[in-house]
Amino acid sequence: MEKTNNIAPVKLEMLMAIVHNNKSAYYQSIITSHQANVQLTMPAKGTTHLILDYLGLTERPKSLILSVIRSDQADDLFAVLQEQFAKGKDYKGIAYTIPLTSVIGTLVYGFLGNDKRTVKN
């Protein structure tokens, strides 16, 4: 019988960040530096688009960044993001996480959680 290892030391969370389109690569690099292996960026609209449309003003394009992060990295990442969001108008954004309650497969968990122990030789 093959020996299995319990390799789930940390939980995973889905980080959702809405930022200005021209800063999406900047924020992706920050998120990647906090052990995020998977990121998806897509066009988005901010929360004020209805009011701006009514007034005939144009809204700056936004990007939604979806990232899978380790829960033990979340507090540090939020501190960095909060600091960046406070830099000025061009850096504004919003970010939050949703816990991932189930991930099927050791290799999938290892990849998403950036756990090197799951890599096969």
OpenMM code with the backbone's topology and positions (N, CA, C; nanometers):
from openmm import Vec3, app, unit

residues = "MET GLU LYS THR ASN ASN ILE ALA PRO VAL LYS LEU GLU MET LEU MET ALA ILE VAL HIS ASN ASN LYS SER ALA TYR TYR GLN SER ILE ILE THR SER HIS GLN ALA ASN VAL GLN LEU THR MET PRO ALA LYS GLY THR THR HIS LEU ILE LEU ASP TYR LEU GLY LEU THR GLU ARG PRO LYS SER LEU ILE LEU SER VAL ILE ARG SER ASP GLN ALA ASP ASP LEU PHE ALA VAL LEU GLN GLU GLN PHE ALA LYS GLY LYS ASP TYR LYS GLY ILE ALA TYR THR ILE PRO LEU THR SER VAL ILE GLY THR LEU VAL TYR GLY PHE LEU GLY ASN ASP LYS ARG THR VAL LYS ASN".split()
positions = [
    Vec3(0.0847, -0.1182, 0.0000),
    Vec3(0.0000, 0.0000, 0.0000),
    Vec3(0.0894, 0.1248, 0.0000),
    Vec3(0.0539, 0.2215, -0.0829),
    Vec3(0.1329, 0.3441, -0.0959),
    Vec3(0.1049, 0.4385, 0.0203),
    Vec3(0.2121, 0.4959, 0.0715),
    Vec3(0.1996, 0.5894, 0.1832),
    Vec3(0.1544, 0.7259, 0.1311),
    Vec3(0.0544, 0.7860, 0.1969),
    Vec3(0.0089, 0.9201, 0.1589),
    Vec3(0.0490, 1.0185, 0.2678),
    Vec3(0.0762, 1.1388, 0.2253),
    Vec3(0.1155, 1.2447, 0.3187),
    Vec3(0.0043, 1.3477, 0.3285),
    Vec3(-0.0166, 1.3986, 0.4463),
    Vec3(-0.1102, 1.5083, 0.4651),
    Vec3(-0.0346, 1.6363, 0.4327),
    Vec3(-0.0669, 1.7001, 0.3198),
    Vec3(0.0098, 1.8171, 0.2777),
    Vec3(-0.0720, 1.9460, 0.2809),
    Vec3(-0.1804, 1.9487, 0.3541),
    Vec3(-0.2656, 2.0671, 0.3571),
    Vec3(-0.2396, 2.1504, 0.4822),
    Vec3(-0.1222, 2.2148, 0.4918),
    Vec3(-0.0907, 2.2912, 0.6117),
    Vec3(-0.1640, 2.4242, 0.6215),
    Vec3(-0.2042, 2.4804, 0.5084),
    Vec3(-0.2726, 2.6103, 0.5101),
    Vec3(-0.3961, 2.6036, 0.4218),
    Vec3(-0.4906, 2.6892, 0.4506),
    Vec3(-0.6112, 2.6996, 0.3692),
    Vec3(-0.5851, 2.7946, 0.2540),
    Vec3(-0.6676, 2.7848, 0.1526),
    Vec3(-0.6559, 2.8710, 0.0360),
    Vec3(-0.7751, 2.9658, 0.0304),
    Vec3(-0.7520, 3.0820, -0.0295),
    Vec3(-0.8571, 3.1829, -0.0447),
    Vec3(-0.8520, 3.2393, -0.1854),
    Vec3(-0.9681, 3.2818, -0.2355),
    Vec3(-0.9764, 3.3486, -0.3646),
    Vec3(-0.9731, 3.4991, -0.3376),
    Vec3(-0.8679, 3.5654, -0.3851),
    Vec3(-0.8559, 3.7102, -0.3713),
    Vec3(-0.9191, 3.7748, -0.4934),
    Vec3(-1.0042, 3.8718, -0.4701),
    Vec3(-1.0640, 3.9497, -0.5777),
    Vec3(-1.0249, 4.0945, -0.5566),
    Vec3(-0.9605, 4.1520, -0.6564),
    Vec3(-0.9174, 4.2911, -0.6483),
    Vec3(-0.9641, 4.3648, -0.7731),
    Vec3(-1.0276, 4.4793, -0.7542),
    Vec3(-1.0680, 4.5647, -0.8664),
    Vec3(-0.9790, 4.6877, -0.8611),
    Vec3(-0.9036, 4.7082, -0.9694),
    Vec3(-0.8063, 4.8166, -0.9766),
    Vec3(-0.8190, 4.8865, -1.1113),
    Vec3(-0.7552, 5.0016, -1.1249),
    Vec3(-0.7525, 5.0706, -1.2537),
    Vec3(-0.6799, 4.9835, -1.3546),
    Vec3(-0.7316, 4.9818, -1.4756),
    Vec3(-0.6792, 4.8962, -1.5809),
    Vec3(-0.5292, 4.9166, -1.6042),
    Vec3(-0.4830, 5.0400, -1.5990),
    Vec3(-0.3411, 5.0665, -1.6263),
    Vec3(-0.2493, 5.0236, -1.5120),
    Vec3(-0.3044, 4.9827, -1.3986),
    Vec3(-0.2240, 4.9369, -1.2846),
    Vec3(-0.2394, 4.7863, -1.2597),
    Vec3(-0.3101, 4.7153, -1.3463),
    Vec3(-0.3351, 4.5734, -1.3198),
    Vec3(-0.2059, 4.4921, -1.3174),
    Vec3(-0.1128, 4.5165, -1.4093),
    Vec3(0.0142, 4.4421, -1.4087),
    Vec3(0.0941, 4.4727, -1.2819),
    Vec3(0.0876, 4.5960, -1.2360),
    Vec3(0.1561, 4.6370, -1.1126),
    Vec3(0.1027, 4.5574, -0.9937),
    Vec3(-0.0306, 4.5498, -0.9822),
    Vec3(-0.0899, 4.4768, -0.8703),
    Vec3(-0.0716, 4.3256, -0.8848),
    Vec3(-0.0703, 4.2745, -1.0068),
    Vec3(-0.0445, 4.1325, -1.0268),
    Vec3(0.0942, 4.0946, -0.9758),
    Vec3(0.1926, 4.1800, -0.9995),
    Vec3(0.3278, 4.1494, -0.9518),
    Vec3(0.3342, 4.1510, -0.7989),
    Vec3(0.2603, 4.2404, -0.7361),
    Vec3(0.2557, 4.2431, -0.5895),
    Vec3(0.1916, 4.1147, -0.5365),
    Vec3(0.0818, 4.0733, -0.5968),
    Vec3(0.0121, 3.9525, -0.5529),
    Vec3(0.0999, 3.8290, -0.5760),
    Vec3(0.1667, 3.8229, -0.6896),
    Vec3(0.2560, 3.7103, -0.7187),
    Vec3(0.3675, 3.6994, -0.6158),
    Vec3(0.4153, 3.8110, -0.5670),
    Vec3(0.5230, 3.8087, -0.4675),
    Vec3(0.4778, 3.7502, -0.3335),
    Vec3(0.3474, 3.7296, -0.3172),
    Vec3(0.2931, 3.6681, -0.1954),
    Vec3(0.2458, 3.5250, -0.2242),
    Vec3(0.3207, 3.4535, -0.3062),
    Vec3(0.3030, 3.3115, -0.3350),
    Vec3(0.1729, 3.2770, -0.4054),
    Vec3(0.1236, 3.3634, -0.4910),
    Vec3(0.0047, 3.3319, -0.5705),
    Vec3(0.0500, 3.2711, -0.7029),
    Vec3(0.0140, 3.1454, -0.7275),
    Vec3(0.0523, 3.0775, -0.8514),
    Vec3(-0.0481, 3.0982, -0.9633),
    Vec3(-0.1732, 3.1246, -0.9299),
    Vec3(-0.2785, 3.1349, -1.0304),
    Vec3(-0.3431, 3.2723, -1.0225),
    Vec3(-0.3459, 3.3420, -1.1382),
    Vec3(-0.4125, 3.4716, -1.1455),
    Vec3(-0.4864, 3.4812, -1.2781),
    Vec3(-0.5989, 3.5479, -1.2758),
    Vec3(-0.6782, 3.5723, -1.3947),
    Vec3(-0.7215, 3.7179, -1.3895),
    Vec3(-0.7002, 3.7899, -1.4976),
    Vec3(-0.7389, 3.9308, -1.5040),
    Vec3(-0.8415, 3.9473, -1.6150),
    Vec3(-0.9462, 4.0233, -1.5858),
    Vec3(-1.0498, 4.0476, -1.6851),
    Vec3(-1.1029, 4.1903, -1.6706),
    Vec3(-1.1604, 4.2439, -1.7777),
    Vec3(-1.2173, 4.3789, -1.7700),
    Vec3(-1.3316, 4.3835, -1.6695),
    Vec3(-1.3464, 4.4988, -1.6055),
    Vec3(-1.4520, 4.5152, -1.5049),
    Vec3(-1.5012, 4.6588, -1.5058),
    Vec3(-1.6078, 4.6816, -1.4322),
    Vec3(-1.6589, 4.8164, -1.4126),
    Vec3(-1.6573, 4.8457, -1.2648),
    Vec3(-1.6286, 4.9705, -1.2317),
    Vec3(-1.6308, 5.0123, -1.0922),
    Vec3(-1.7732, 5.0315, -1.0441),
    Vec3(-1.7864, 5.0661, -0.9180),
    Vec3(-1.9194, 5.0796, -0.8583),
    Vec3(-1.9888, 5.2101, -0.8948),
    Vec3(-1.9172, 5.3060, -0.9507),
    Vec3(-1.9773, 5.4369, -0.9794),
    Vec3(-2.0226, 5.4522, -1.1245),
    Vec3(-2.0166, 5.3459, -1.2053),
    Vec3(-2.0452, 5.3607, -1.3477),
    Vec3(-2.1880, 5.4081, -1.3758),
    Vec3(-2.2861, 5.3718, -1.2944),
    Vec3(-2.4236, 5.4154, -1.3179),
    Vec3(-2.4386, 5.5657, -1.2988),
    Vec3(-2.3793, 5.6190, -1.1942),
    Vec3(-2.3877, 5.7633, -1.1673),
    Vec3(-2.3132, 5.8414, -1.2755),
    Vec3(-2.1964, 5.7942, -1.3135),
    Vec3(-2.1193, 5.8622, -1.4170),
    Vec3(-2.1924, 5.8597, -1.5512),
    Vec3(-2.2547, 5.7473, -1.5857),
    Vec3(-2.3323, 5.7398, -1.7094),
    Vec3(-2.4466, 5.8407, -1.7077),
    Vec3(-2.5129, 5.8507, -1.5947),
    Vec3(-2.6253, 5.9438, -1.5811),
    Vec3(-2.5789, 6.0884, -1.6023),
    Vec3(-2.4610, 6.1215, -1.5530),
    Vec3(-2.4075, 6.2568, -1.5663),
    Vec3(-2.3363, 6.2797, -1.6996),
    Vec3(-2.3246, 6.1756, -1.7800),
    Vec3(-2.2585, 6.1892, -1.9095),
    Vec3(-2.1070, 6.1903, -1.8999),
    Vec3(-2.0540, 6.1418, -1.7908),
    Vec3(-1.9096, 6.1360, -1.7727),
    Vec3(-1.8598, 5.9955, -1.8056),
    Vec3(-1.7336, 5.9862, -1.8409),
    Vec3(-1.6780, 5.8542, -1.8706),
    Vec3(-1.6028, 5.8013, -1.7495),
    Vec3(-1.6061, 5.6722, -1.7365),
    Vec3(-1.5381, 5.6063, -1.6254),
    Vec3(-1.4059, 5.5503, -1.6755),
    Vec3(-1.3067, 5.5492, -1.5877),
    Vec3(-1.1792, 5.4874, -1.6214),
    Vec3(-1.1956, 5.3362, -1.6232),
    Vec3(-1.1372, 5.2690, -1.7233),
    Vec3(-1.1493, 5.1227, -1.7292),
    Vec3(-1.0876, 5.0569, -1.6060),
    Vec3(-1.1506, 4.9498, -1.5610),
    Vec3(-1.1042, 4.8762, -1.4435),
    Vec3(-1.0688, 4.7340, -1.4852),
    Vec3(-0.9945, 4.6660, -1.3997),
    Vec3(-0.9629, 4.5248, -1.4164),
    Vec3(-0.9973, 4.4514, -1.2881),
    Vec3(-1.0506, 4.3312, -1.3039),
    Vec3(-1.0749, 4.2418, -1.1921),
    Vec3(-0.9636, 4.1386, -1.1934),
    Vec3(-0.8899, 4.1311, -1.0840),
    Vec3(-0.7820, 4.0325, -1.0707),
    Vec3(-0.8302, 3.9250, -0.9743),
    Vec3(-0.8392, 3.8015, -1.0237),
    Vec3(-0.8743, 3.6862, -0.9403),
    Vec3(-0.7465, 3.6085, -0.9144),
    Vec3(-0.7157, 3.5840, -0.7881),
    Vec3(-0.5932, 3.5135, -0.7510),
    Vec3(-0.6239, 3.4137, -0.6407),
    Vec3(-0.5579, 3.2992, -0.6469),
    Vec3(-0.5667, 3.2027, -0.5380),
    Vec3(-0.4448, 3.2271, -0.4488),
    Vec3(-0.4717, 3.2586, -0.3223),
    Vec3(-0.3627, 3.2876, -0.2290),
    Vec3(-0.3729, 3.1962, -0.1076),
    Vec3(-0.2625, 3.1833, -0.0395),
    Vec3(-0.2606, 3.1076, 0.0859),
    Vec3(-0.3158, 3.1967, 0.1970),
    Vec3(-0.3957, 3.1399, 0.2860),
    Vec3(-0.4552, 3.2206, 0.3925),
    Vec3(-0.3498, 3.2770, 0.4875),
    Vec3(-0.2350, 3.2093, 0.4996),
    Vec3(-0.1298, 3.2627, 0.5868),
    Vec3(-0.0582, 3.3826, 0.5242),
    Vec3(-0.0815, 3.4092, 0.3965),
    Vec3(-0.0245, 3.5256, 0.3289),
    Vec3(-0.1234, 3.6416, 0.3195),
    Vec3(-0.2497, 3.6173, 0.3515),
    Vec3(-0.3553, 3.7162, 0.3293),
    Vec3(-0.3338, 3.8458, 0.4079),
    Vec3(-0.3018, 3.8376, 0.5356),
    Vec3(-0.2860, 3.9593, 0.6160),
    Vec3(-0.1720, 4.0465, 0.5643),
    Vec3(-0.0593, 3.9839, 0.5327),
    Vec3(0.0537, 4.0608, 0.4788),
    Vec3(0.0184, 4.1241, 0.3446),
    Vec3(-0.0492, 4.0470, 0.2602),
    Vec3(-0.0871, 4.0985, 0.1284),
    Vec3(-0.1853, 4.2139, 0.1414),
    Vec3(-0.2838, 4.2022, 0.2304),
    Vec3(-0.3785, 4.3117, 0.2505),
    Vec3(-0.3096, 4.4374, 0.3028),
    Vec3(-0.2116, 4.4218, 0.3884),
    Vec3(-0.1381, 4.5388, 0.4387),
    Vec3(-0.0660, 4.6094, 0.3238),
    Vec3(-0.0045, 4.5323, 0.2357),
    Vec3(0.0654, 4.5909, 0.1206),
    Vec3(-0.0341, 4.6565, 0.0257),
    Vec3(-0.1450, 4.5881, -0.0029),
    Vec3(-0.2450, 4.6455, -0.0926),
    Vec3(-0.3048, 4.7739, -0.0355),
    Vec3(-0.3332, 4.7749, 0.0937),
    Vec3(-0.3890, 4.8947, 0.1564),
    Vec3(-0.2907, 5.0119, 0.1446),
    Vec3(-0.1645, 4.9841, 0.1645),
    Vec3(-0.0609, 5.0869, 0.1502),
    Vec3(-0.0557, 5.1392, 0.0062),
    Vec3(-0.0670, 5.0489, -0.0908),
    Vec3(-0.0640, 5.0893, -0.2311),
    Vec3(-0.1893, 5.1677, -0.2700),
    Vec3(-0.3061, 5.1238, -0.2230),
    Vec3(-0.4308, 5.1935, -0.2534),
    Vec3(-0.4293, 5.3366, -0.2006),
    Vec3(-0.3548, 5.3609, -0.0934),
    Vec3(-0.3487, 5.4941, -0.0320),
    Vec3(-0.2502, 5.5871, -0.1013),
    Vec3(-0.1747, 5.5374, -0.1978),
    Vec3(-0.0732, 5.6198, -0.2654),
    Vec3(-0.1315, 5.7374, -0.3414),
    Vec3(-0.2499, 5.7217, -0.3947),
    Vec3(-0.3088, 5.8309, -0.4708),
    Vec3(-0.4197, 5.7821, -0.5616),
    Vec3(-0.4752, 5.8743, -0.6376),
    Vec3(-0.5915, 5.8483, -0.7218),
    Vec3(-0.5690, 5.7346, -0.8215),
    Vec3(-0.4523, 5.7292, -0.8837),
    Vec3(-0.4251, 5.6254, -0.9830),
    Vec3(-0.4088, 5.4863, -0.9223),
    Vec3(-0.3867, 5.4775, -0.7929),
    Vec3(-0.3612, 5.3500, -0.7266),
    Vec3(-0.4827, 5.2948, -0.6519),
    Vec3(-0.5946, 5.3658, -0.6557),
    Vec3(-0.7138, 5.3231, -0.5805),
    Vec3(-0.7629, 5.1873, -0.6266),
    Vec3(-0.8229, 5.1147, -0.5349),
    Vec3(-0.8790, 4.9847, -0.5670),
    Vec3(-0.9515, 4.9277, -0.4474),
    Vec3(-1.0035, 4.8085, -0.4664),
    Vec3(-1.0711, 4.7370, -0.3587),
    Vec3(-1.0299, 4.5906, -0.3693),
    Vec3(-1.0135, 4.5259, -0.2553),
    Vec3(-0.9740, 4.3846, -0.2539),
    Vec3(-1.0417, 4.3137, -0.1375),
    Vec3(-1.0774, 4.1880, -0.1604),
    Vec3(-1.1348, 4.1043, -0.0550),
    Vec3(-1.1080, 3.9588, -0.0908),
    Vec3(-1.1292, 3.8700, 0.0054),
    Vec3(-1.1080, 3.7272, -0.0197),
    Vec3(-1.2331, 3.6475, 0.0139),
    Vec3(-1.2407, 3.5319, -0.0483),
    Vec3(-1.3450, 3.4338, -0.0209),
    Vec3(-1.2727, 3.3022, 0.0073),
    Vec3(-1.3034, 3.2368, 0.1187),
    Vec3(-1.2336, 3.1111, 0.1486),
    Vec3(-1.2707, 3.0008, 0.0499),
    Vec3(-1.1720, 2.9211, 0.0105),
    Vec3(-1.1976, 2.8024, -0.0713),
    Vec3(-1.2103, 2.6855, 0.0253),
    Vec3(-1.3254, 2.6247, 0.0282),
    Vec3(-1.3503, 2.5214, 0.1281),
    Vec3(-1.3148, 2.3815, 0.0806),
    Vec3(-1.2965, 2.3626, -0.0503),
    Vec3(-1.2649, 2.2289, -0.0991),
    Vec3(-1.1824, 2.2379, -0.2257),
    Vec3(-1.0705, 2.1691, -0.2256),
    Vec3(-0.9862, 2.1574, -0.3445),
    Vec3(-0.9605, 2.0089, -0.3631),
    Vec3(-0.9929, 1.9578, -0.4817),
    Vec3(-0.9789, 1.8148, -0.5069),
    Vec3(-0.8411, 1.7861, -0.5644),
    Vec3(-0.7707, 1.6950, -0.5015),
    Vec3(-0.6440, 1.6472, -0.5545),
    Vec3(-0.5230, 1.7108, -0.4897),
    Vec3(-0.4269, 1.6250, -0.4574),
    Vec3(-0.3041, 1.6694, -0.3930),
    Vec3(-0.2225, 1.7611, -0.4835),
    Vec3(-0.2104, 1.7244, -0.6104),
    Vec3(-0.1309, 1.8049, -0.7028),
    Vec3(-0.1942, 1.9413, -0.7268),
    Vec3(-0.3268, 1.9443, -0.7375),
    Vec3(-0.3962, 2.0720, -0.7571),
    Vec3(-0.3768, 2.1614, -0.6350),
    Vec3(-0.3959, 2.1042, -0.5162),
    Vec3(-0.3748, 2.1820, -0.3943),
    Vec3(-0.2311, 2.2331, -0.3881),
    Vec3(-0.1358, 2.1470, -0.4175),
    Vec3(0.0049, 2.1854, -0.4117),
    Vec3(0.0378, 2.2988, -0.5063),
    Vec3(-0.0188, 2.2945, -0.6269),
    Vec3(0.0057, 2.4019, -0.7229),
    Vec3(-0.0582, 2.5315, -0.6765),
    Vec3(-0.1855, 2.5254, -0.6373),
    Vec3(-0.2554, 2.6463, -0.5942),
    Vec3(-0.1947, 2.7054, -0.4678),
    Vec3(-0.1488, 2.6190, -0.3769),
    Vec3(-0.0920, 2.6649, -0.2505),
    Vec3(0.0572, 2.6888, -0.2556),
    Vec3(0.1174, 2.6740, -0.3736),
    Vec3(0.2610, 2.6949, -0.3919),
    Vec3(0.3410, 2.6069, -0.2946),
    Vec3(0.2991, 2.4807, -0.2855),
    Vec3(0.3637, 2.3847, -0.1958),
    Vec3(0.4535, 2.2941, -0.2786),
    Vec3(0.5837, 2.3108, -0.2623),
    Vec3(0.6826, 2.2378, -0.3429),
    Vec3(0.6862, 2.0884, -0.3118),
    Vec3(0.6315, 2.0462, -0.1990),
    Vec3(0.6363, 1.9055, -0.1613),
    Vec3(0.5525, 1.8177, -0.2525),
    Vec3(0.4607, 1.8748, -0.3297),
    Vec3(0.3732, 1.7946, -0.4137),
    Vec3(0.4294, 1.7700, -0.5531),
    Vec3(0.5401, 1.8336, -0.5872),
    Vec3(0.5992, 1.8180, -0.7194),
    Vec3(0.6610, 1.6800, -0.7307),
    Vec3(0.6248, 1.6114, -0.8390),
    Vec3(0.6812, 1.4774, -0.8599),
    Vec3(0.8171, 1.4894, -0.9254),
    Vec3(0.9111, 1.4036, -0.8831),
    Vec3(1.0468, 1.4043, -0.9403),
    Vec3(1.0488, 1.3304, -1.0725),
] * unit.nanometer
topology = app.Topology()
chain = topology.addChain("A")
for resn in residues:
    res = topology.addResidue(resn, chain)
    for name in ("N", "CA", "C"):
        topology.addAtom(name, app.Element.getBySymbol(name[0]), res)
